[in-house]
Amino acid sequence: MMHVGMVSRIRAFALSMVALQTLMTWEAAAVEPPRGESEIGNFLLSNGMEVVIIPDHRTPTVTHMVWYKVGNADEPPGKSGIAHFLEHLMFKGTKNHPAGEFDAKISEIGGQQNAFTGSDYTAYYQTVTPEALESMMEFEADRMRHLVLTDAVIAPERDVILEERRSRVEDNPEALLDEEMRATLYQNHPYRIPVIGWMHEMEQLNRGDAVAFYDRYYAPNNAILVVAGDVDAATVSWLAEKTYGAVPRGRDLPPRVRPQEPEQNTKRTVVLTDARVTLPSFQKSWVVPSYRITEPGEAEALELLSEILGGGTRSRIYQELVVNQGIASGAGAYLDGRSLDPSSFTVYGSPRGEAKIEAVEDAIDAEVRKIIDAGVTDVELEKAKNRLVRSMIFARDSQAGMAHIYGKALATGSTAYDLKQWPLRVRTVTAKDVQAVAKKHLNPDRSVAGYLLPRESATSGDKSQ
């Protein structure tokens, strides 16, 4: 199937790279646009739909995205996976266009389209020529309210998502461990539920569930339109009003208030042994504030802590474990900071050669403890800031990347102004700030450690005692 569902959190190393790329793109969004480029536009349509326009005339293409402010963390209890299921169903027919017509139109002009679901949002996008933008808007505005859902399309598509879970999760030990880690890390918040859903609940999803979710959340006043590429603000504004502006405003939704986390006061361990595992791995996670629910400067300090501790080949963890000691094939840290509610901070590593997973864990813990006890140097901090700033600028080369950054930020409670001010706030972070957030949030007695082990070497299971 052309579109994909759940946001992948399968491999820790890959996740760290995604996190770093996201950081890079935030900074790129905030720096001055290239010479000759127009300012980013941001406004509301009369029906409440937010619009972001990011002109970039370097290539004759445009990325058109619609973000709905709803994800799996907004699902009714017992209906896990309905947000992702509806994402699949959105590619079926509407009252005005039969199934397959939208796909055929995009293929005809050599464009691309896709979709994805996360905990806080669901997004749909197309990359086409500027001449096709109006057509994309018409199709997307049409399926916002005119989707036709029948039992004839429900059952086959439900089979598709069940097979997706089997192939992406059940057949993947890393994904299985990740699910158990999140279910343990979040004790009360719905972030503990996998985006794709639990199998036993997915099997029961039906037409009534899909229609109810669609009717409640898919409306212009719960959506964000992001257009990035070879366009001008006046044309996009006119097209947006012509297409999306004609869609009636939906019901006013209450604030997105989810069950929140209690005080975490235990050290927990998750161990998965599987015959399919050839390379063991270790990871440790903490619940930390996101950008939306943080004290001023705290999220930025966590970003820099992540960069200094394990954000790349120059980080402390990588240099110590991979370069100096040679006990890890890969190691680092990452922060998933753009979420509506509390986020997570993770360190990870995999042993190399004859090294034991316990040695990797102990070495990572030692690097965390060094920052808690002694902090970071001003020189080290300045280099980390410069690495982020200098590398992030290049992210503006991606139209789709820019659209993704703005959509995700706005869907999780930030504003376009927040993105513009982000590098200035990063620059104000001090070494004491970084040490303070490490002391406050990276307490080993409030962590979840995860071990992925081959079946025959489950000795680390004793750590759960």
N, C-alpha and C positions, 0 to 999 in steps of 0.2 A: 504494500500500500504506500502511496506517495507521502502521506503525512505521518508524522511520528507523534507519539503521545507523551509519556512521562519524561520529565527532565532527568537525564541520567546522572546518578550518583554512584556509579558502579565501582570505579577504581580510584583509589585515593590520589594517586599521582596525577591522573587525568583531571581530577577535580581541582587539584591545586593549580594546574595550568589554566583551567577555566576561570578560577577565581582571580588569578593574576591578570588574565586577559580582560576580565571585567573591570578590574581596577584601572587598567591601562585605558580602557575606553571611557571611563568616567572622566579621567583627566583630559582626554582628547576633546570631550564634549565641552569642557570648561575653558580651554585655551582660546585665544583669538582665532577666528576662522581664517583660512588661507586668503591671501590677497585676492580681491575680486569677488569673494563670496559674500552673500547677504547674511544678515543676522537671522538667527533662528526665531521663527514665529510661534506664538502660543496664545490660543484664544478658545472661547466656548461658542458652540452653536446655540441657537435659541432653544433647542430641545435638550440642552445639557451635555452634549457630547464634546469632550475636550479634543482640540486639534493642535498638533505640533508639526511645523514645517521646517525642514532642514535642507536648504538649498545647497547643491553641490553640482556644479556644471562641468566637471572634468570628464565625465563619461555620459553618453546619451542613454542612461538607464534611470529607473526610479524604483524604490522599494516602498510598497504600500502595506501598512500593517494596521490591524485593528486588535486592540487589547481589551478584553473584558475583565473587570475587576472581580473575578471569582475564580477560585481554584479548589483543589480538593480539601483544603482546610475549611471551606464554607459548606461542605456537603452535610446533609442531614445524617444523624446517627444511623448506622446500619446500612447506609447507601454508599459505601466507599467505592470510588471509581466512577461515579456518575459524571463528574466533570470531564474526565478523560473520555468516557463513553460518548458524551454529547459532542465532544470535539470530533470524533469519528463520524457521528451522524450528521454533522454540519456539511459533509461532503455529499450528502444525498440530495434529492431534488427539492424544489420549492414549488409554490403555486404558479410561478411564472417561468421557471426553467427546469426542465427534466434533469434527472440525475445524469451526470457526465458532461453536461453542456459547458459548465464552468471550466472543467479540466480541459475539454477539447479546445475552448477558446484560447486558453493560455498556451497550450501545446502548439496551436496554429501559428502563434506569433513568436514562438521560440522562448517563451517566458518560463518562469519557475514558480511553484507555490509550495507551501508547507504550513504546518500548524504544530503547536505544542501546548502542553498543560503543565502548570506548576502548582505549588501549594497555594499561591496567592493570585494567580492570573491564568487566563487562557488566551492565546494569541494566534492570529491567522495572518499570513502574509503572502504577497506576490512580488516578484521582481520582473519588470517588463520595460518596454520602451515608454517614453513620456506620452506618446500618442495613445497608448492603451490605458492610461490612468483612469480616464472617465469610465471606461467599460469595467475596470476592476472595481471601482467605487459602486457602480450600479449593481453588479453581482453581489458584492459584499453587503451592501445596504439591503438588498432583497432578502438574503438569507438571515439577516438579523431578526426579522419578524415573520417571514413567510415560509419557514421550513415545514415540510410535510413529513410527519413521522407516522408510519403505519407499522402494524405487526409484521408485515412482509419484509421490512427493512431492519427491524429491531433484532430478530433472532439471528440472522446471518452475521450482522455486525457485532453482536455480543460474542459469537463464536470467534470472531477475529481478535477481540481484545483478550479473550481467555487464552487463545494461542499466543498472543503477544506476551502475556504474563508468563506462560510456560517457557517460552524461548528466552526471554530477557531476564527473568528472575529465577524460576524454578530450576533452570538448566545452568545457572551461573552462581557459583558459591560466593563470589564477591558481592553480588547483588543481594543474595540471601542474608549475608552478614550485615550489609548496610541497612536492610530493613530492620533487623533485630537491634542494631545499634540505635537507630532512631526511635524505635519503640521503647527502648530503655532510657535513652537520653531525655526524651520528653515524657514526663510522667502523667501529664494531664492535658497538654495542648494537642490539638488535632494534627500538628506537624508530625506526630508519632505515627500517623497512618500513611501508608505508601500512596503516592500520587496515582498509581495505576489501580490501586484498590486491593483488598484482601480477596482471595479467590472465592471463598464461600459466599461473600456478599456480591461479588461481580456476577456470579451465576444466577442470582435472583433479580438483577436489574431488568426492568421492563419498560414498556412504552409509557406508562403513567409516570414513572420516575423521571424519564427523559423529558416529557412534555412539561411537567411541573418545574423542573430545573431550568429549562429553556424559557418558559414564560416568566419566571421570576427574575432571572439575571440578564437575559439577552435583550438589551434596550439601549438606546443612544446615551441616556443619562448614566449608564453604568459602563461606558466604553470610552476608549481613547483612540483617536486616529493619529497615526504618525506617518508622514510622507517625507522620504529623504531621497534626494537625487536631483536630476536635471529639470527642476521646476522653479517657478516663481510663486511668491506668496499670493499674489492677486489671483492667479489662475486656480491654484489649489483651493483658496478660500471660496471662490465662485463654484467650483465643482463640488466641494464638500457641502455647501449649502444646498445645491441643486439635488444631490443624491441623498446623503445622510440627513440633511436638514428636513427632508420630506417625511422621515420616519417619525411617527408620533412618540412623544416622550413616554417612558414607561412609569410604572409606579415608583414612588420615592422609597428607596430601600433604607432600612435603619443602619446605623453605624456598624461596621464589621467588628463586633465584639465577640471574641472567642474565649473559651475556657483558658485561663492562664496558668502558668507553672507555679506550684507551691515552692517554698524554700527547699532547695536541694541540699541534703546533708549526709549523703551516703556515697561511698565509693563502690561502683558497680562494675561487673565484668561480664563480657559476652564472649563465649568460645564456640567456634564452629569448626568441626573436623569433617573433612570430606575427602573421599578417595580421589576426586578430580583435582585437588589442589596439589600443585607441584612446587610452588614457591610460597612459603609462609609469609604472613605480613602482620603488622601491628599498627593499631591506631588508637588514639585517645581523644575524646571530645568533651567539651564543656558547653553549657548554655551561656550565651553572652548577649548583650543588647544589640539590636539592629539600629540602623540609622534613624528609624522613625521613633524608637523608644529609648533614647539614650540621653545622658547628661551632655551638655555642650562639650564638644571636643573628644568625647570618649570613644565614639566609633572610629574617628580618624586615628586616634592613638592605637586602637586595636588593629587597624589596617597596617600601620607602621610596625607594630609588634609582629604581625604575621610576616611582613616582608623581611624584617631583620632576623627573626627566628628561623623561618623556613620558606621564604618566598622565591628561592631560585638557587642557582649554583654558587652565589656569593653569600648565601645565608649561613648562619651559625650551624644549624643542624646539618646541612649538606657538607659544609667544609669539615666539620668534625667527624661525622660518621662515614661519609663517602670518601673524602679526600685524605684526611689525616689518619683515621683509624682503619679505614678500608673494610669496615664490618657491614656496610649496607650497600645494596645495589641501587637504592633510591630512598630518599628521606626528605621530609619538609613539613610545611604547615600551611593551612589555608583558613580563610575566614569567609563565611557566606553571609555578608552583612546586609544585603538588600532584600529584606523581608518585612512583612507587615508587623510581625510579632518577634519575640526573642529568637536570635540567630544561634549559630554554633561556630565554635573555634576548634580546629582539629590539627593534631600532629600525627605523623605517620612514618613508617619505615619498613623495609624488607631486608632480611639478612643476606649477606653475600658469602659464597664459598662455605667454609666450615663454621662461620659465625652462628651463634645461637640467637634466637629471637629475644631471649632475655637480655642479652648484651645490647641489642638495638634499643629495647625499651629503656634500659637503665641509662644509656647514653643520651637518649632524647630527654628523659626526665632531668638529667644533669644540666642540659642546656636551658631548659625551662627554669630550673632552680637558680642558675647563675643570673638570669635577668631579674628574677624576683629578689634575690639577695643583693646584687651589685648594680643592677640596672644596665643601661647601654651608654656608650660614650656619645658626646655631642658630634664628634666626627663621624661615627658610625650612623647616627641618626640622619645627619645631613646627606651622607651618601645614599641612604635608603630613600630619602625624599627625592633626591636628584634622579635616582634610577627610575622611580615611578614617573616623575614628570617627563623626563627625556624619552622614555619608551612609550608613554601613553599618547604622545602627540601623533605618533604614526598610526594610531588606531582610527584616526579620522579618514584614512584612506578607504575604509569600508562603509558604504552607505547603509547596508543592512545592519552592520554593527552599531552605527550611530542610532538607527531607528530602534534597535533592541535596547540600548541603554536608556533612552528616554522613555520608552514604553514601560520597561520594568520599573524604573524609578517612580514614574507617576502612578503606576498600578499598585505600588507599595507605600504610598503616602508621602513621597517626596515631590518637589516641584522643579520646574525648569530652572528657577532661580537657585534652588539648592545645588543643582549640578554646576551651575556657573560659579558659585562661591566655593565649591569643594576644594580646589587646590589652595585657595587662600587659607582655609581652615587647616589643611594639612600642614601648611608652612608654619602655623603657630604652635604646633605640638612640640613639647619639650621632652628631653630625656626623662625627666621626672614623671611626666604624664605617661610615658610608655611603661616605665617601671610600676607605676601605680595601677594601671589596668591589668598588668601581669599579676601583681599581688592580689588584686581584687577578684579576678575571674579565673585564673588558672590554678585553683586550689586542688591538689590531687585527691583530697578527701571528698570532693564534689564532682568527680569525673566518671566517665564511662570508658573502660578499656576494652578493645575488641581484638581477638586473636583469630586469624584464619590459618588453620593447620592441616597438614596432610593427615589422613586417617591413622597412619601408623605411628605418629609422633604427637600424641595428644597430651604430652606431659605438662604443658602450660595450663591445662584445665585445673590444676591444683590452685591456681591464682584465684579461683572463684570461691575458695573455702574461707 
